Amino acid sequence: MTILSIVIFLLINVSSDPISDFVKPATPPKYFAIDIDGTFHIKDESKFKKNVEAFKRLKQNNITPFFCTGRDTFCVKKLLGDSFFNESGYNFYPGVYANGTLVYDSDGNLISELKFEDTLLEKFIQYFEDNGLKDKTMYLTKDGFLSLEEFFDDGKKAMNLKQFVLPEKVTKGELKQKDVVAIAVFKIGLTNCNFIDQVYPIEFSKHGYTQITPSECNKKIGLEKLLKKLQSSGQECAFIGDDSNDLEPMEFCSISFAVGDAVDEAKNKAKWLLDLKHDECAFEKVVELLVN
């Protein structure tokens, strides 16, 4: 590789500025969209409490924080618990959930629900059955996860470790009566699925599963719908995240941050790269930079 090609590669692939160069904007954002896993939530309770206090500080400084996550509301509530609501005063609304397929306004009204078309859902049901993935697949609706088989043991362990709500077993007929907004399958690389290009798949390699949503959906699209409902736009919103499903909102929002332990794609896409990992209270540092 020539020196010129290396320079071009770096210009294309490394775009985030170091947080040491950050200057507080003259006009702070009105809203702050926050990813949860690998960004906001920290297993260490004492550290997480600092992030909760930072969350409250945003509200005290007239910046409205809300979640923009791959989780559904039930899994968020299981992870954070009632104590978070009591402490923060945030009842999980407004919010963008399930990678943008479920969007709720400030009153908890569902303002957008993007579901799979019946024929496409049927194709995936058959594909997972034909490939021995029936007990490794969950179908998400606004009411929670469903599965067509008793979920496999390692999957249950992974779900419990991540504080996800386990799926309810239903029949194929019952599933088809539901509005499925996302599919999660514990497999990386659905290379033999010849209709995968009809959806939006995201591989979470470190967790061993792939999340699939309708093709016209991602966090950015859901965020855009919510901000429009709030009579705002990406120009008035900040975002912080860490994974491949955060790339679009990082580009969409006028201010975006990647935590220090984010995947490389997120580090390159965000406007600002933090020098702290998520479990070193990177979120708290961002809030300090915005409000101090």
Stockholm file with secondary structure:
# STOCKHOLM 1.0

chainA/1-292         MTILSIVIFLLINVSSDPISDFVKPATPPKYFAIDIDGTFHIKDESKFKKNVEAFKRLKQNNITPFFCTGRDTFCVKKLLGDSFFNESGYNFYPGVYANGTLVYDSDGNLISELKFEDTLLEKFIQYFEDNGLKDKTMYLTKDGFLSLEEFFDDGKKAMNLKQFVLPEKVTKGELKQKDVVAIAVFKIGLTNCNFIDQVYPIEFSKHGYTQITPSECNKKIGLEKLLKKLQSSGQECAFIGDDSNDLEPMEFCSISFAVGDAVDEAKNKAKWLLDLKHDECAFEKVVELLVN
#=GR chainA/1-292 SS CCHHHHHHHHHHHCCCEEGGGCCCCSSCCSEEEECIIIIICCSSHHHHHHHHHHHHHHHHTTCEEEEECSSCHHHHHHHHHHHHHHHHCCCSCSEEEGGGTEEECTTSCEEEECCCCHHHHHHHHHHHHHTTCGGGEEEEETTEEEESSCCCHHHHHHHHHTTCCCCEECCHHHHHTSCCCEEEESCSCCTTCTTGGGEEEEEETTTTEEEEEETTCCHHHHHHHHHHHTTCCGGGEEEEECSGGGHHHHHHSSEEEECTTSCHHHHHHSSEECSSCGGGTHHHHHHHHHHC
#=GC SS_cons         CCHHHHHHHHHHHCCCEEGGGCCCCSSCCSEEEECIIIIICCSSHHHHHHHHHHHHHHHHTTCEEEEECSSCHHHHHHHHHHHHHHHHCCCSCSEEEGGGTEEECTTSCEEEECCCCHHHHHHHHHHHHHTTCGGGEEEEETTEEEESSCCCHHHHHHHHHTTCCCCEECCHHHHHTSCCCEEEESCSCCTTCTTGGGEEEEEETTTTEEEEEETTCCHHHHHHHHHHHTTCCGGGEEEEECSGGGHHHHHHSSEEEECTTSCHHHHHHSSEECSSCGGGTHHHHHHHHHHC
//
